[in-house]
């Protein structure tokens, strides 16, 4: 069972060290048990123990604050490690000092950085072409009855003067047949 002093000491070490500090593998569970035990003690309403209860409540608040500080500082260090790993390709630095949930966070962040880098490189190298618009905006010059489109769906009917955004192939047939004209961009 973890103690308040151990939580405080872990926060102090994390605060003053540049690298992730080693923690027991079940640190979060032990802290959760400690906090639960202190909450149960703080809920007691016995006047004989009012000083003990006040001290317990204060320890509970301080332990919660210290734990949050530990997690916040460790996340900041992990983010720094992710950035270094993304630049250098070395991704196992301080890995042994990470809790299991922190290792998952690290791996997920690395995957997202890799995806982002790949997308950025595609844009920079021009391999992602701007998708060509597959439709044309046309204005009907005469009434047109409904007809079957390229996908087998019914298209129309359209009235003279009506504007429609249709697949290029269909629009071109209507333009060639003098039933519609291309709208200027």
Buried (B, 14 or more C-beta within 10 A) or exposed (E): EBEBEBBBEBBBBBEEEEEBBEBEEEBBEBBEEBBEEBEEBBEEEEEEEEEEBEEBBEBBEBBBEBBEBBBEBBEEBBEBBBEBBBEEEEBEEBBEBBBEEBEEBBEEBBEEBEEEEEEEEEEEEEEEEEEEEEEBBBBBBEEBEEEEBEEEEEBBEBEEEBEBEBBEEBBBBBBEEEBBEEEEE
